[in-house]
Amino acid sequence: MKKVSMSKRRAERSLAKVAKVIRAKGFPTGKLPKGKVLHHVIPVAVGGKTTTSNTRVITDAMHRQIHANRRKAGKI
């Protein structure tokens, strides 16, 4: 997988962009409840965008498990 530059990663993870997606996912304050995180299906580091279709709201525990599985499989 091709890595994306740090400046593009920062732009995709900007607070304004993330808050906009969170609001679109049904959280009007633009903030997630405690224990929830916004997960990128296609990681930002390899070109994934911060959009409603490329993100999921999941529990923090599930997020850690997904990334542990990706590391184990050599995908990150």
Backbone torsions as a table, in degrees:
resi	resn	phi	psi	omega
1	MET	NA	137.5	-179.7
2	LYS	-81.7	132.1	178.3
3	LYS	-80.8	150.0	179.8
4	VAL	-101.8	148.4	-178.7
5	SER	-60.5	153.7	-178.6
6	MET	-61.2	-36.7	-179.4
7	SER	-66.0	-37.6	177.6
8	LYS	-69.6	-36.1	177.5
9	ARG	-64.1	-43.3	179.0
10	ARG	-61.5	-42.0	-179.5
11	ALA	-62.6	-40.3	-179.6
12	GLU	-70.4	-25.2	-178.4
13	ARG	-100.2	14.0	-177.9
14	SER	-60.6	145.9	-177.6
15	LEU	-59.1	-38.3	-179.3
16	ALA	-64.9	-43.7	-178.9
17	LYS	-66.5	-43.4	179.8
18	VAL	-64.2	-44.8	-179.4
19	ALA	-62.3	-38.0	179.2
20	LYS	-62.5	-43.2	179.6
21	VAL	-67.4	-41.8	180.0
22	ILE	-62.1	-42.6	177.0
23	ARG	-61.6	-41.9	179.7
24	ALA	-64.0	-24.4	179.6
25	LYS	-87.8	6.5	173.0
26	GLY	102.5	16.2	177.7
27	PHE	-114.9	92.0	-169.2
28	PRO	-59.3	-23.2	-179.5
29	THR	-80.6	-12.8	-177.0
30	GLY	80.8	8.9	177.8
31	LYS	-124.3	148.1	-179.7
32	LEU	-92.1	152.8	175.6
33	PRO	-63.7	159.1	178.8
34	LYS	-57.1	134.9	178.4
35	GLY	90.1	-1.4	178.6
36	LYS	-112.8	147.8	178.0
37	VAL	-137.1	159.4	176.2
38	LEU	-96.1	116.0	-176.8
39	HIS	-105.9	132.7	175.7
40	HIS	-88.0	122.4	178.8
41	VAL	-63.2	-52.7	171.2
42	ILE	-97.0	114.7	-174.4
43	PRO	-56.7	143.4	177.9
44	VAL	-58.8	-35.3	-178.0
45	ALA	-61.7	-21.1	179.2
46	VAL	-115.9	19.9	173.9
47	GLY	106.5	1.7	177.9
48	GLY	-66.8	147.2	-178.3
49	LYS	-103.8	158.4	175.5
50	THR	-90.4	83.9	179.7
51	THR	-129.5	166.2	179.2
52	THR	-65.1	-30.6	-178.1
53	SER	-81.0	-18.8	-179.5
54	ASN	-105.2	7.2	-179.9
55	THR	-126.7	154.5	176.0
56	ARG	-135.3	144.6	172.6
57	VAL	-93.8	117.4	-177.9
58	ILE	-135.1	169.8	178.3
59	THR	-72.7	155.5	178.9
60	ASP	-61.0	-39.2	-179.9
61	ALA	-63.7	-42.6	179.2
62	MET	-65.9	-37.8	178.8
63	HIS	-61.2	-45.3	177.5
64	ARG	-61.5	-39.6	-179.7
65	GLN	-66.3	-42.4	178.5
66	ILE	-58.7	-46.9	-178.0
67	HIS	-71.3	-32.3	174.8
68	ALA	-63.9	-42.1	178.5
69	ASN	-65.3	-39.9	178.5
70	ARG	-64.9	-41.1	178.0
71	ARG	-63.5	-43.2	-179.3
72	LYS	-62.1	-36.9	-179.3
73	ALA	-82.4	-4.7	179.5
74	GLY	78.1	20.1	-177.6
75	LYS	-90.1	-13.0	174.2
76	ILE	-137.9	NA	NA
